[in-house]
Amino acid sequence: MGVNPGDMGDVMAANTVVAEPVAGRSPTQIAFERLRKDKVAVVCMVVTLILLLLALFAPLICNALNIVADASAPNAPDPVEVLETDGYPAIGPPFHGFIADHPLGIAPGTGVDNLAVLLYGLRTSLGVAFAATVFSTIVGVVLGLISGFSRGWLDRGLSFVIDLFLSFPFILGALALAPILVSRFSNDVDKLAKAQVVALILILVIFGWMGLARLIRGQVFSLREREFIQAAEVIGVPTRQILFKELLPNMVAPIVVATSLAMPAYVAAEAGLSFLGLGLTGVPSLGRTIADAVPYYSEYGLYLWAPVITVALLVLALNLLGDSVRDAFDPRTRR
């Protein structure tokens, strides 16, 4: 029995599947898609965002709750009214019940609100860590690009500088530089607080740019012999344009990963230096709050554990988020 050619055409047309056009995605889009599907990254991002918002809106929150972090503020509580003769709080923990006006209690010796000190300390620590991350990234990227692209004495000189700074102990440098940078402002309290912030950022940047510079230098080594770089050199493209318009866009992924991992390191470093008395003393910070609370740890645990948990939570969230960013931007990773 013969088959009608018209019927055969209708069957073939019915069974034909029209292929949908494939939309191309850039490596950055793929990385963000991986981050969106990573539950750990999403949770850490939410935690980091909450802490960041608490830090940014610390003045508004404190004004809304009518709490202060500065004992010299006009609306600060009178220590005689809120403290016992031994310096411990006369209201709230550790020897009295919970009060809604001071959810985390008040600080022994000063009578300021612990929540206000915590919020302003978080604001200061995140601000210092962010500034140090930005400046160290800029220095590391620029010097890494120059060292990796240059040849001869300039590369050897910059490599020696990188190795020299890597071999210098961080704590010893902080011990030496911190008093020197703030010594000229010791007679002015307001300028001293600002000088301590600037000095701490400078210390973190001075001893924090080398790892990224070495990473960028190695990346430039693998890219400078590629055809598009050699073609740009042959046609006379200026070196600055080659560095920042040809090489730099190809290193976005390692820079993002290094930056995401540097932020928690700077938060922990700021807290550690302030705890040791080398960082900030004129303004609230997480490390300074922990140092002030250590003498009261046995009787007043809340005074110590609130800033300790905040630092641990912030550093853990940033570290896990940095690991997720590294995995997302790594093309060899499969999720």
FENSUL-V595914 format. One record per helix or strand of 3 or more residues. SS is the DSSP state (A for helix, B for strand). FROM is the first residue (numbers start at 1). TO is the last residue. If there is no record, write none. Layout:
ss=SS from=FROM to=TO
ss=SS from=FROM to=TO
//
This chain:
ss=A from=5 to=15
ss=A from=27 to=37
ss=A from=39 to=56
ss=A from=58 to=65
ss=A from=79 to=82
ss=A from=100 to=102
ss=A from=114 to=149
ss=A from=153 to=167
ss=A from=170 to=185
ss=A from=189 to=206
ss=A from=210 to=223
ss=A from=227 to=234
ss=A from=239 to=275
ss=A from=286 to=296
ss=A from=301 to=329
//
